[in-house]
Protein backbone atom coordinates (compact mmCIF):
# COMPACT_ATOMS: atom_id res chain seq x y z
CA UNK A 1 0.00 0.00 0.00
CA UNK A 2 1.03 3.59 -0.68
CA UNK A 3 -0.37 6.64 1.12
CA UNK A 4 -0.60 10.14 -0.26
CA UNK A 5 -2.46 13.00 1.45
CA UNK A 6 -4.15 10.54 3.84
CA UNK A 7 -5.47 8.39 0.98
CA UNK A 8 -4.35 4.75 0.77
CA UNK A 9 -3.83 3.06 -2.60
CA UNK A 10 -2.84 -0.56 -3.29
CA UNK A 11 0.29 -0.83 -5.42
CA UNK A 12 0.63 -4.61 -5.44
CA UNK A 13 -1.85 -7.19 -4.16
CA UNK A 14 -1.25 -10.91 -3.91
CA UNK A 15 -4.19 -13.10 -2.93
CA UNK A 16 -2.97 -16.14 -1.01
CA UNK A 17 -5.11 -19.17 -0.07
CA UNK A 18 -4.95 -20.24 3.55
CA UNK A 19 -4.28 -23.79 2.40
CA UNK A 20 -2.10 -24.86 -0.48
CA UNK A 21 0.75 -27.03 -1.66
CA UNK A 22 3.41 -24.39 -1.31
CA UNK A 23 5.21 -23.27 1.83
CA UNK A 24 5.89 -19.65 0.93
CA UNK A 25 5.97 -17.45 4.02
CA UNK A 26 4.52 -13.96 4.31
CA UNK A 27 8.05 -12.59 4.35
CA UNK A 28 8.90 -14.40 1.09
CA UNK A 29 5.77 -12.98 -0.54
CA UNK A 30 6.59 -9.51 0.69
CA UNK A 31 10.18 -9.59 -0.64
CA UNK A 32 8.93 -10.93 -3.98
CA UNK A 33 6.37 -8.13 -4.31
CA UNK A 34 8.76 -5.37 -3.18
CA UNK A 35 11.40 -6.56 -5.64
CA UNK A 36 8.89 -6.39 -8.50
CA UNK A 37 7.68 -2.96 -7.39
CA UNK A 38 11.19 -1.57 -7.04
CA UNK A 39 12.11 -2.76 -10.55
CA UNK A 40 8.91 -1.34 -12.06
CA UNK A 41 9.33 2.05 -10.38
CA UNK A 42 13.03 2.27 -11.30
CA UNK A 43 12.00 2.04 -14.95
CA UNK A 44 10.14 5.31 -14.37
CA UNK A 45 13.07 6.87 -12.50
CA UNK A 46 11.57 6.43 -9.01
CA UNK A 47 13.43 4.69 -6.20
CA UNK A 48 10.75 3.46 -3.77
CA UNK A 49 13.39 2.20 -1.34
CA UNK A 50 13.68 5.83 -0.22
CA UNK A 51 10.09 5.68 1.05
CA UNK A 52 9.54 4.45 4.64
CA UNK A 53 8.10 0.97 5.18
CA UNK A 54 5.67 -0.07 7.92
CA UNK A 55 4.60 -3.63 8.72
CA UNK A 56 2.54 -5.58 11.23
CA UNK A 57 4.11 -7.89 13.78
CA UNK A 58 3.37 -10.93 11.59
CA UNK A 59 6.43 -10.01 9.49
CA UNK A 60 8.92 -9.58 12.33
CA UNK A 61 12.20 -11.47 11.92
CA UNK A 62 15.88 -10.68 11.80
CA UNK A 63 16.13 -12.40 8.40
CA UNK A 64 13.45 -10.10 6.96
CA UNK A 65 15.25 -7.08 8.40
CA UNK A 66 18.45 -8.07 6.61
CA UNK A 67 16.65 -8.82 3.33
CA UNK A 68 14.93 -5.42 3.38
CA UNK A 69 18.29 -3.73 3.98
CA UNK A 70 19.74 -5.67 1.05
CA UNK A 71 16.90 -4.36 -1.13
CA UNK A 72 17.99 -0.86 -0.14
CA UNK A 73 15.13 0.18 2.14
CA UNK A 74 16.33 2.67 4.73
CA UNK A 75 13.43 3.52 7.07
CA UNK A 76 11.53 0.47 8.37
CA UNK A 77 9.09 0.53 11.29
CA UNK A 78 7.49 -2.73 12.45
CA UNK A 79 4.90 -3.38 15.15
CA UNK A 80 6.38 -5.46 17.96
CA UNK A 81 5.06 -8.67 19.47
CA UNK A 82 4.19 -8.89 23.15
CA UNK A 83 6.30 -11.99 23.79
CA UNK A 84 9.61 -10.51 22.61
CA UNK A 85 12.11 -10.04 25.44
CA UNK A 86 14.12 -6.83 25.80
CA UNK A 87 16.79 -5.67 28.21
CA UNK A 88 16.39 -1.99 29.06
CA UNK A 89 18.65 -0.37 31.64
CA UNK A 90 19.89 -3.82 32.80
CA UNK A 91 16.30 -5.00 33.45
CA UNK A 92 15.08 -7.91 31.32
CA UNK A 93 11.33 -8.38 30.69
CA UNK A 94 9.04 -9.32 27.85
CA UNK A 95 7.39 -6.51 25.89
CA UNK A 96 3.99 -7.10 27.52
CA UNK A 97 5.53 -6.32 30.91
CA UNK A 98 7.44 -3.30 29.62
CA UNK A 99 4.20 -1.85 28.25
CA UNK A 100 2.76 -1.95 31.77
CA UNK A 101 5.71 -0.54 33.74
CA UNK A 102 7.16 2.13 31.46
CA UNK A 103 6.20 5.72 32.25
CA UNK A 104 5.05 7.39 29.04
CA UNK A 105 5.54 11.09 28.46
CA UNK A 106 2.54 13.26 27.68
CA UNK A 107 1.94 14.22 24.02
CA UNK A 108 4.49 16.69 22.73
CA UNK A 109 5.55 18.33 19.49
CA UNK A 110 5.19 15.91 16.60
CA UNK A 111 3.68 13.13 18.74
CA UNK A 112 -0.01 13.36 19.64
CA UNK A 113 -0.12 10.36 22.00
CA UNK A 114 1.67 9.50 25.27
CA UNK A 115 4.94 7.86 24.26
CA UNK A 116 8.43 6.79 25.19
CA UNK A 117 11.45 6.27 22.91
CA UNK A 118 14.39 4.29 24.26
CA UNK A 119 17.10 1.81 23.36
CA UNK A 120 16.62 -1.87 24.11
CA UNK A 121 18.57 -5.05 23.56
CA UNK A 122 16.98 -8.19 22.15
CA UNK A 123 18.51 -11.70 21.92
CA UNK A 124 17.09 -11.87 18.39
CA UNK A 125 17.64 -8.37 17.01
CA UNK A 126 20.49 -7.01 19.10
CA UNK A 127 20.43 -3.35 20.04
CA UNK A 128 17.55 -1.37 18.53
CA UNK A 129 15.32 1.63 19.12
CA UNK A 130 11.89 0.96 20.67
CA UNK A 131 8.93 3.33 20.62
CA UNK A 132 6.17 2.66 23.14
CA UNK A 133 2.89 4.56 22.86
CA UNK A 134 -0.66 4.50 24.21
CA UNK A 135 -3.60 4.94 21.85
CA UNK A 136 -6.25 4.94 24.58
CA UNK A 137 -6.42 4.98 28.37
CA UNK A 138 -6.06 1.22 28.57
CA UNK A 139 -4.09 -0.07 25.57
CA UNK A 140 -0.39 0.39 24.88
CA UNK A 141 1.67 -0.71 21.89
CA UNK A 142 5.26 -0.57 20.77
CA UNK A 143 7.19 -0.27 17.54
CA UNK A 144 10.65 -1.49 16.56
CA UNK A 145 12.92 0.69 14.45
CA UNK A 146 14.44 -1.64 11.85
CA UNK A 147 15.80 1.34 9.93
CA UNK A 148 19.38 1.69 8.82
CA UNK A 149 19.59 4.94 10.80
CA UNK A 150 18.43 6.35 14.12
CA UNK A 151 15.05 8.12 14.05
CA UNK A 152 13.55 10.63 16.45
CA UNK A 153 10.32 9.73 18.21
CA UNK A 154 8.37 12.22 16.08
CA UNK A 155 9.77 10.65 12.90
CA UNK A 156 8.79 7.14 14.01
CA UNK A 157 5.30 8.30 14.96
CA UNK A 158 4.80 10.23 11.71
CA UNK A 159 5.76 7.14 9.69
CA UNK A 160 3.48 4.87 11.72
CA UNK A 161 0.48 7.21 11.38
CA UNK A 162 0.53 6.39 7.67
CA UNK A 163 0.19 2.73 8.63
CA UNK A 164 -3.03 3.63 10.45
CA UNK A 165 -4.37 5.09 7.18
CA UNK A 166 -3.72 1.73 5.52
CA UNK A 167 -5.43 -0.18 8.34
CA UNK A 168 -8.47 2.08 8.00
CA UNK A 169 -8.51 1.47 4.24
CA UNK A 170 -8.79 -2.29 4.68
CA UNK A 171 -11.47 -1.89 7.35
CA UNK A 172 -13.46 0.27 4.94
CA UNK A 173 -12.99 -2.25 2.13
CA UNK A 174 -14.21 -5.08 4.33
CA UNK A 175 -17.13 -3.34 6.03
CA UNK A 176 -18.48 -0.86 3.47
CA UNK A 177 -17.40 -2.40 0.16
CA UNK A 178 -17.83 -6.03 1.26
CA UNK A 179 -14.39 -7.25 0.20
CA UNK A 180 -15.09 -10.69 1.67
CA UNK A 181 -18.05 -11.19 -0.65
CA UNK A 182 -15.87 -11.54 -3.77
CA UNK A 183 -16.08 -15.04 -5.24
CA UNK A 184 -14.35 -14.67 -8.61
CA UNK A 185 -11.26 -16.69 -9.52
CA UNK A 186 -7.91 -15.84 -11.08
CA UNK A 187 -7.59 -12.40 -12.67
CA UNK A 188 -11.29 -11.79 -12.04
CA UNK A 189 -10.53 -11.52 -8.33
CA UNK A 190 -8.07 -8.69 -8.94
CA UNK A 191 -10.54 -6.98 -11.28
CA UNK A 192 -13.22 -7.14 -8.59
CA UNK A 193 -10.84 -5.56 -6.08
CA UNK A 194 -9.95 -2.82 -8.57
CA UNK A 195 -13.64 -1.96 -8.99
CA UNK A 196 -14.00 -1.68 -5.22
CA UNK A 197 -10.94 0.58 -5.04
CA UNK A 198 -12.53 2.82 -7.69
CA UNK A 199 -15.71 2.93 -5.61
CA UNK A 200 -13.65 3.90 -2.56
CA UNK A 201 -11.96 6.75 -4.46
CA UNK A 202 -15.33 7.89 -5.84
CA UNK A 203 -16.76 8.03 -2.31
CA UNK A 204 -13.75 10.05 -1.07
CA UNK A 205 -14.15 12.46 -3.99
CA UNK A 206 -17.80 12.94 -3.11
CA UNK A 207 -17.01 13.40 0.57
CA UNK A 208 -14.84 16.38 -0.36
CA UNK A 209 -17.84 18.13 -1.96
CA UNK A 210 -20.26 20.37 -0.10
CA UNK A 211 -23.35 18.25 -0.44
CA UNK A 212 -21.65 15.16 0.94
CA UNK A 213 -19.08 16.66 3.33
CA UNK A 214 -21.15 15.90 6.43
CA UNK A 215 -21.83 12.28 5.46
CA UNK A 216 -19.75 9.25 6.38
CA UNK A 217 -18.57 6.90 3.65
CA UNK A 218 -21.27 4.45 4.71
CA UNK A 219 -23.97 7.10 4.31
CA UNK A 220 -22.57 8.15 0.94
CA UNK A 221 -22.64 4.58 -0.38
CA UNK A 222 -26.22 4.12 0.83
CA UNK A 223 -27.23 7.26 -0.99
CA UNK A 224 -25.44 6.12 -4.14
CA UNK A 225 -27.35 2.83 -4.11
CA UNK A 226 -30.63 4.74 -3.96
CA UNK A 227 -29.83 6.75 -7.10
CA UNK A 228 -31.99 5.58 -10.01
CA UNK A 229 -29.61 6.43 -12.85
CA UNK A 230 -25.83 6.23 -12.42
CA UNK A 231 -25.26 8.19 -15.66
CA UNK A 232 -27.28 11.16 -14.39
CA UNK A 233 -25.58 10.98 -11.01
CA UNK A 234 -22.06 11.11 -12.51
CA UNK A 235 -23.00 13.92 -14.88
CA UNK A 236 -24.51 15.94 -12.00
CA UNK A 237 -21.63 15.62 -9.55
CA UNK A 238 -18.57 15.36 -11.79
CA UNK A 239 -19.53 17.57 -14.79
CA UNK A 240 -17.65 15.46 -17.32
CA UNK A 241 -18.83 13.05 -20.02
CA UNK A 242 -18.85 9.39 -19.02
CA UNK A 243 -19.25 6.44 -21.34
CA UNK A 244 -21.26 3.78 -19.54
CA UNK A 245 -21.93 0.59 -21.44
C-alpha positions in Angstrom: 0.0 0.0 0.0 1.0 3.6 -0.7 -0.4 6.6 1.1 -0.6 10.1 -0.3 -2.5 13.0 1.4 -4.1 10.5 3.8 -5.5 8.4 1.0 -4.3 4.8 0.8 -3.8 3.1 -2.6 -2.8 -0.6 -3.3 0.3 -0.8 -5.4 0.6 -4.6 -5.4 -1.8 -7.2 -4.2 -1.3 -10.9 -3.9 -4.2 -13.1 -2.9 -3.0 -16.1 -1.0 -5.1 -19.2 -0.1 -4.9 -20.2 3.6 -4.3 -23.8 2.4 -2.1 -24.9 -0.5 0.7 -27.0 -1.7 3.4 -24.4 -1.3 5.2 -23.3 1.8 5.9 -19.6 0.9 6.0 -17.4 4.0 4.5 -14.0 4.3 8.0 -12.6 4.3 8.9 -14.4 1.1 5.8 -13.0 -0.5 6.6 -9.5 0.7 10.2 -9.6 -0.6 8.9 -10.9 -4.0 6.4 -8.1 -4.3 8.8 -5.4 -3.2 11.4 -6.6 -5.6 8.9 -6.4 -8.5 7.7 -3.0 -7.4 11.2 -1.6 -7.0 12.1 -2.8 -10.5 8.9 -1.3 -12.1 9.3 2.0 -10.4 13.0 2.3 -11.3 12.0 2.0 -14.9 10.1 5.3 -14.4 13.1 6.9 -12.5 11.6 6.4 -9.0 13.4 4.7 -6.2 10.7 3.5 -3.8 13.4 2.2 -1.3 13.7 5.8 -0.2 10.1 5.7 1.1 9.5 4.5 4.6 8.1 1.0 5.2 5.7 -0.1 7.9 4.6 -3.6 8.7 2.5 -5.6 11.2 4.1 -7.9 13.8 3.4 -10.9 11.6 6.4 -10.0 9.5 8.9 -9.6 12.3 12.2 -11.5 11.9 15.9 -10.7 11.8 16.1 -12.4 8.4 13.4 -10.1 7.0 15.3 -7.1 8.4 18.4 -8.1 6.6 16.6 -8.8 3.3 14.9 -5.4 3.4 18.3 -3.7 4.0 19.7 -5.7 1.1 16.9 -4.4 -1.1 18.0 -0.9 -0.1 15.1 0.2 2.1 16.3 2.7 4.7 13.4 3.5 7.1 11.5 0.5 8.4 9.1 0.5 11.3 7.5 -2.7 12.5 4.9 -3.4 15.1 6.4 -5.5 18.0 5.1 -8.7 19.5 4.2 -8.9 23.1 6.3 -12.0 23.8 9.6 -10.5 22.6 12.1 -10.0 25.4 14.1 -6.8 25.8 16.8 -5.7 28.2 16.4 -2.0 29.1 18.7 -0.4 31.6 19.9 -3.8 32.8 16.3 -5.0 33.4 15.1 -7.9 31.3 11.3 -8.4 30.7 9.0 -9.3 27.9 7.4 -6.5 25.9 4.0 -7.1 27.5 5.5 -6.3 30.9 7.4 -3.3 29.6 4.2 -1.9 28.2 2.8 -1.9 31.8 5.7 -0.5 33.7 7.2 2.1 31.5 6.2 5.7 32.3 5.0 7.4 29.0 5.5 11.1 28.5 2.5 13.3 27.7 1.9 14.2 24.0 4.5 16.7 22.7 5.5 18.3 19.5 5.2 15.9 16.6 3.7 13.1 18.7 0.0 13.4 19.6 -0.1 10.4 22.0 1.7 9.5 25.3 4.9 7.9 24.3 8.4 6.8 25.2 11.5 6.3 22.9 14.4 4.3 24.3 17.1 1.8 23.4 16.6 -1.9 24.1 18.6 -5.0 23.6 17.0 -8.2 22.1 18.5 -11.7 21.9 17.1 -11.9 18.4 17.6 -8.4 17.0 20.5 -7.0 19.1 20.4 -3.3 20.0 17.6 -1.4 18.5 15.3 1.6 19.1 11.9 1.0 20.7 8.9 3.3 20.6 6.2 2.7 23.1 2.9 4.6 22.9 -0.7 4.5 24.2 -3.6 4.9 21.9 -6.3 4.9 24.6 -6.4 5.0 28.4 -6.1 1.2 28.6 -4.1 -0.1 25.6 -0.4 0.4 24.9 1.7 -0.7 21.9 5.3 -0.6 20.8 7.2 -0.3 17.5 10.6 -1.5 16.6 12.9 0.7 14.5 14.4 -1.6 11.8 15.8 1.3 9.9 19.4 1.7 8.8 19.6 4.9 10.8 18.4 6.3 14.1 15.1 8.1 14.1 13.6 10.6 16.5 10.3 9.7 18.2 8.4 12.2 16.1 9.8 10.6 12.9 8.8 7.1 14.0 5.3 8.3 15.0 4.8 10.2 11.7 5.8 7.1 9.7 3.5 4.9 11.7 0.5 7.2 11.4 0.5 6.4 7.7 0.2 2.7 8.6 -3.0 3.6 10.4 -4.4 5.1 7.2 -3.7 1.7 5.5 -5.4 -0.2 8.3 -8.5 2.1 8.0 -8.5 1.5 4.2 -8.8 -2.3 4.7 -11.5 -1.9 7.4 -13.5 0.3 4.9 -13.0 -2.2 2.1 -14.2 -5.1 4.3 -17.1 -3.3 6.0 -18.5 -0.9 3.5 -17.4 -2.4 0.2 -17.8 -6.0 1.3 -14.4 -7.3 0.2 -15.1 -10.7 1.7 -18.0 -11.2 -0.7 -15.9 -11.5 -3.8 -16.1 -15.0 -5.2 -14.3 -14.7 -8.6 -11.3 -16.7 -9.5 -7.9 -15.8 -11.1 -7.6 -12.4 -12.7 -11.3 -11.8 -12.0 -10.5 -11.5 -8.3 -8.1 -8.7 -8.9 -10.5 -7.0 -11.3 -13.2 -7.1 -8.6 -10.8 -5.6 -6.1 -9.9 -2.8 -8.6 -13.6 -2.0 -9.0 -14.0 -1.7 -5.2 -10.9 0.6 -5.0 -12.5 2.8 -7.7 -15.7 2.9 -5.6 -13.6 3.9 -2.6 -12.0 6.7 -4.5 -15.3 7.9 -5.8 -16.8 8.0 -2.3 -13.8 10.0 -1.1 -14.1 12.5 -4.0 -17.8 12.9 -3.1 -17.0 13.4 0.6 -14.8 16.4 -0.4 -17.8 18.1 -2.0 -20.3 20.4 -0.1 -23.4 18.3 -0.4 -21.7 15.2 0.9 -19.1 16.7 3.3 -21.1 15.9 6.4 -21.8 12.3 5.5 -19.8 9.2 6.4 -18.6 6.9 3.6 -21.3 4.5 4.7 -24.0 7.1 4.3 -22.6 8.2 0.9 -22.6 4.6 -0.4 -26.2 4.1 0.8 -27.2 7.3 -1.0 -25.4 6.1 -4.1 -27.3 2.8 -4.1 -30.6 4.7 -4.0 -29.8 6.7 -7.1 -32.0 5.6 -10.0 -29.6 6.4 -12.8 -25.8 6.2 -12.4 -25.3 8.2 -15.7 -27.3 11.2 -14.4 -25.6 11.0 -11.0 -22.1 11.1 -12.5 -23.0 13.9 -14.9 -24.5 15.9 -12.0 -21.6 15.6 -9.6 -18.6 15.4 -11.8 -19.5 17.6 -14.8 -17.7 15.5 -17.3 -18.8 13.1 -20.0 -18.9 9.4 -19.0 -19.3 6.4 -21.3 -21.3 3.8 -19.5 -21.9 0.6 -21.4 
